[in-house]
Amino acid sequence: MSHSEDFRRTIRQGVRVGRPTLVLHADSSPTDQVRVGFVVSKAVGGAVVRNRVKRRLRHLAADRLADTPAGTRMVVRALPRSAEIPVELSPDLSSAWASALRRLAERSAR
């Protein structure tokens, strides 16, 4: 994702799943693409640390794209703990991703 309006819409209208290292927002869109955006604030650390966290998150999210339904938008917001304990990123992202997809499916079934 590259437009602030996409981030804003996903965060405001989508489902929210929190974990100790990150918060994941997910929403459905009418497109056929899976779009993922990342938010890593200065609270996480300096520029080097923020970029390292962003690279890790991009790598971990890329592995999950094949299992994600078309038209899904995700925003992953890193929390300060993501830089302090990076080994927790992978299980937290996996758990949050699965939970968000399940909640999106439940919401669309209603």
C-alpha positions as CSV (number, residue, x, y, z in Angstrom):
1,M,0.0,0.0,0.0
2,S,1.3,3.4,-0.8
3,H,-1.7,5.9,-0.4
4,S,-2.6,7.3,3.0
5,E,-6.3,6.9,2.1
6,D,-5.8,3.1,1.8
7,F,-4.1,3.0,5.2
8,R,-6.8,5.2,6.8
9,R,-9.7,3.2,5.3
10,T,-8.2,-0.1,6.4
11,I,-7.5,1.1,9.9
12,R,-10.9,2.7,10.4
13,Q,-13.2,0.1,8.7
14,G,-11.3,-3.1,9.1
15,V,-10.9,-5.6,11.9
16,R,-8.1,-5.1,14.5
17,V,-5.9,-7.8,16.0
18,G,-3.3,-6.9,18.6
19,R,-0.3,-8.9,19.7
20,P,2.7,-7.9,22.0
21,T,4.9,-6.9,19.0
22,L,2.4,-5.6,16.5
23,V,-1.1,-4.6,15.7
24,L,-2.7,-5.8,12.4
25,H,-5.7,-4.2,10.7
26,A,-7.4,-6.0,7.9
27,D,-10.2,-5.1,5.5
28,S,-11.7,-6.3,2.2
29,S,-11.6,-4.3,-1.0
30,P,-13.1,-4.7,-4.4
31,T,-9.8,-5.3,-6.1
32,D,-8.2,-8.6,-6.9
33,Q,-4.9,-7.8,-5.2
34,V,-3.7,-8.4,-1.7
35,R,-2.2,-5.2,-0.4
36,V,0.0,-4.9,2.7
37,G,1.3,-1.7,4.3
38,F,3.6,-1.2,7.2
39,V,3.7,1.5,9.9
40,V,6.9,1.7,12.0
41,S,7.0,4.8,14.2
42,K,9.9,6.5,15.8
43,A,8.8,4.9,19.1
44,V,10.2,1.6,17.8
45,G,13.7,3.1,17.5
46,G,16.1,5.0,15.3
47,A,16.1,4.8,11.5
48,V,18.4,1.7,11.4
49,V,16.2,-0.1,13.8
50,R,12.9,0.9,12.1
51,N,14.2,-0.2,8.7
52,R,15.4,-3.5,10.1
53,V,11.9,-4.1,11.7
54,K,10.3,-3.1,8.4
55,R,12.4,-5.6,6.4
56,R,11.6,-8.4,8.8
57,L,7.9,-7.7,8.6
58,R,8.0,-7.5,4.7
59,H,9.8,-10.8,4.6
60,L,7.4,-12.5,7.0
61,A,4.3,-11.0,5.3
62,A,5.5,-12.2,1.8
63,D,5.3,-15.8,3.0
64,R,1.6,-15.4,3.9
65,L,0.4,-13.7,0.7
66,A,-0.3,-16.9,-1.2
67,D,-2.8,-18.0,1.5
68,T,-4.5,-14.7,1.7
69,P,-7.8,-14.2,-0.2
70,A,-7.8,-11.8,-3.1
71,G,-9.0,-8.3,-2.3
72,T,-7.6,-8.2,1.2
73,R,-5.9,-5.1,2.6
74,M,-3.6,-5.4,5.6
75,V,-1.8,-2.7,7.7
76,V,0.8,-4.0,10.1
77,R,1.8,-1.5,12.8
78,A,5.0,-2.4,14.7
79,L,5.1,-1.8,18.4
80,P,8.3,-0.9,20.3
81,R,8.6,-4.5,21.5
82,S,9.2,-5.6,17.9
83,A,12.7,-4.2,18.0
84,E,13.5,-5.4,21.5
85,I,12.4,-9.0,21.0
86,P,12.5,-9.7,17.2
87,V,12.1,-13.5,17.6
88,E,8.5,-12.9,18.7
89,L,7.7,-11.2,15.4
90,S,7.1,-14.3,13.3
91,P,4.7,-16.1,15.7
92,D,2.9,-12.9,16.5
93,L,2.4,-12.0,12.8
94,S,1.3,-15.6,11.9
95,S,-1.2,-15.6,14.8
96,A,-2.5,-12.1,14.0
97,W,-2.8,-12.8,10.3
98,A,-4.8,-16.0,10.8
99,S,-7.0,-14.3,13.3
100,A,-7.7,-11.3,11.1
101,L,-8.5,-13.5,8.1
102,R,-10.9,-15.5,10.2
103,R,-12.6,-12.4,11.6
104,L,-12.9,-10.9,8.1
105,A,-14.5,-14.2,6.8
106,E,-17.0,-14.1,9.8
107,R,-17.9,-10.5,9.1
108,S,-18.5,-11.1,5.4
109,A,-20.7,-14.2,6.2
110,R,-23.1,-12.1,8.1
